[in-house]
């Protein structure tokens, strides 16, 4: 019944949206021109302000001929205000009545004169969304958040942007890999450091960027490398001063949170210091927020760091950060796996696992950008990371055959310690010649990483074959040392060949050396020391891969569009040496990959983009090393030194549109990857239930996805929005089980809708729902084909009460169907809080909050792979109550904005 109710709700909202879009409404038209020469003023900013309080009702941007139009304005009295750089602001009175069908203002002339900034306050009334080349820009002021909210809370309100419980950000279906602050890194490349630390009220714009590589940004010619990036621009008045917060909280079951953040901005300088500790699974720094319980297991964490950015001297910009964290985690999982074999055969594995881990991580990031002179620049970005720690686990499993008879049962224990240092750096030299468009750039890369890992594995396995029974034991120590060195260079030269065409010639070389030294020991018969070498599980393996790549590209730049076409030829060399056995394998492969990029601008707010790129992916060292890994004797992994590099054909097509008059947004994308020599697993299953996995190359695998986001302002004051998102994905994977090919097809359909409603300063509400359907088909065992659904209803609200009180919370109802017995469940997660501001300037906040009020939190996950389906239930954090206190520090420099003669702010654009 609840599923039907959700589907009905989604359908009704969609129908209402269509009906609203089809209504015929009144229209206000006009044209903006220079009063002195009557020339049109393109892209002039035009706004309707309600006359009673000068609040912004709606905005538009004039087209290339200076024409503008407002449609569907409600009856009322307005000011029409026009702004254009270098011209005096223009204002007209507009009265819209119930009977008004059309108001033609004709040509509105603007006078060339400046504004006196000492008498007028400039107020930004930018539209909620702008589309600029490869960037979608959101105006933060159009999406209200509650007081003291962080950037993550703001992102959740943006059309097409999703934030998962663990803080992962997706924009139009693509994961955000990096978050910048005013174009500069913030604590390296971890997006959560900015979104969970910076307050929302200092943000002016949120920009979703398809960011090109540093070398491509310099040359202006696409190389196919694109990274989804978020850039947060800080309000001008917040760029000079300091702000931060200190928080401490304690709750039931000895739950606690404490943390401190401090940020100082001074023109070109940024300094941020932060640190926190908690035992409520909160990975970020939003201390005092209801963010505990994320992820699975129970985690105690301590972390801290420093971020610094400054212009050291003319032309030299430095960004540096250090971050360290320590995590102690405990987790329990229960899983049921069905392995798909022949058309009439499967096996079933039930597993229980308990694990403890203790990890310490250090990370250093630097970026030095030196503008040597007007023609030469150098960018250097070194990074260093070090991880150390250990984990212990104990598991029990039972394997059954197709008739559900027990084949084996086992108990496993393992204890592991590891140390992993990593270093990488990149140096990009850029030179511009006097001739416009002629450039030379060279990008040098180097990386080194190593790993020292020591583990003790103990297993007790009871094999059963009818009336026969056999007990096997394993008690071994594995010492493994691996290292990798990578170096590369890419040189690019660009030359203008015609008025609007540019040619790029590039060459690249990459070299990688991998070494893996693995030793396995049994215990001696006379003691507890592991000193007896197991020759069959001991191996020294080295692998060298290199490639030469040469390419040519031609970019054409027109007024409305630009495109790049290119061709790359790549020669790959792979040399693998098994030094223990004296074996050597050498491979040579060639790849030819075209490159195509198209950007077409239908208008200032409507854009179409197409990208195609071919890319080679080398097999990993673990996939190549021909030594069995029996840390789990029932799941043995072995490398394959005969593996070839895989080659991915990637394409994407996206369309973005924003209509200023109706404030409607549309984002659509289609993506696909077709892989040659894809590396997949070949599985061999013995009669005793032992699974041996070995990677091989296959052809015929691909994945396709489509994403559609619709956004619509439900009223013209930008106080409420309706957003819908539709997702379609299809994956085709190939695997082999006991020599038989199995093709797995996985279709996912998802439909979501949410409404964001703000009522004055009283409350704001976000409500929505989502339905996901999954269809899984196997070519070898069609009786195991399955369909399953996920349903989600969400509610997030904040209510401002008198005397500084705020009541808020969030609700998530989740239902799963079509899964294994015991994994079909439905539950409701309710988090809530009551807060009270204290002190004269409201710099203090007392908060009482509850996590999982109904004590129903669970974690159930389904994994569908090429030859198995697995349902997993994991340990989670359950209900707790907490009382916290936070103190906010906000002091910003600069003069306060001057007011207009009438005492009200005058809008500008």
Secondary structure, DSSP 4 states (H G I P E B T S, - for coil): -HHHHHHHHHHHHHHHHHHHHT----EEEEEEEETTT--B-TT-EEEEEETTT--EEEEEE--TTSEEEEESPPSEEEEEEEE-TTS--EEEEEEE-TT--EEEEEEEEE------TTT--EEE---SEEEETTEEEEEGGGS---TT-BHHHHHTTSTTEEE-TT--EEETTEE--EEEETTEESSTT-HHHHHTTSBGGGEEEEEEEEEEPHHHHHH-S--S-EEEEEEEEEPGGGSEEEEEEEEEEEEGGG-EEEEEEEEEEETTEEEEEEEEEESSS--SS-TTSS-TT-SSSEEEEEEEEEEEEEEEETTEEEEEEEEEEEEEEEEEEEEEEEEE-STT-EEEEEEEEEEEEEEEEEEEEEEEEEE-SSSEEEEE--EEEEEEEEEEEEEEEEEE-TT--EEEEEEEEEEEEEEEEEEEEEEEEEEE-SSTT-EEEEEEEEEEEEEEEEEEEEEEEEEEETTEEEEEEEEEEEEEEEEEEEEEEEEEEEEEEETTEEEEEEEEEEEEEEEEEEEEEEEPTTSS-EEEE-GGG-EEEEEEEEEEEEEEEEEEE-SSEEEEEEEEEEEEEEEEEETTTTEEEEEEEEEEEEEEEEEEEEETTEEEEEEEEEEEEPPPHHHH----B-SSTTEEEE--TTPPPEEEEEEEEEEEEEETTTTEEEEEEEEEEEEESEEEEEEEE-TT--EEEEEEEES-EEEEEEEEEEEEESSTTS-EEEEEEEEEEEEEEEEEETTEEEEEEEEEEEEEEEEEEEETTTEEEEEEEEEEEEEEEESS-GGG-EEEEEEEEEEEEEEE-GGGEEEEEEEEEEEEES--TTT--EEEEEEEEEEEEESTTS-EEEEEEEESTTS---EEEEEE-SSEEEEEEE-----EEEEEEEEEEEEE-SPPPPPPTTSSPEEE-
